[in-house]
């Protein structure tokens, strides 16, 4: 379902019900172009799991690269101190 941002005001209940009960994704458009989507919590959880998996892959590659270069990891406490956290 695609709706203009101005249309969502009068169709919010219907749009949310479609997302909640059918899992449909609602795309809101601004000037005819997709701007944002309303998705179910299941879809959000799936997207976050994918992002987490990608983060793990990047971290593993960074660790492997450090090992290849025989570099030592920087302690988190030192990083926090250098960043003023």
WOSULUR-V903748 format. One record per backbone hydrogen bond with DSSP energy under -0.5 kcal/mol. NH is the residue of the N-H (numbers start at 1). CO is the residue of the C=O. Records with the same first field share a line. If there is no record, write none. Layout:
NH: CO ; CO
This chain:
3: 27
5: 29
8: 4
9: 5 ; 6
10: 7
11: 7
12: 8
15: 11
16: 12
17: 13
18: 14
19: 15
20: 16
21: 17
22: 18
23: 18 ; 19
24: 18
26: 38
27: 1 ; 25
28: 26 ; 36
29: 3
30: 33
33: 30
35: 28
36: 28
38: 26
39: 37
44: 40
45: 41
46: 42
47: 43
48: 44
49: 45
50: 46
51: 47
52: 48
53: 49
54: 50
55: 51
56: 52
57: 53
58: 54
59: 55
60: 56
61: 57
62: 58
63: 59
64: 60
65: 61
66: 62
67: 63
68: 64
69: 65
70: 67
71: 66
75: 73
79: 75
80: 76
81: 77
82: 78
83: 79
84: 80 ; 81
85: 80
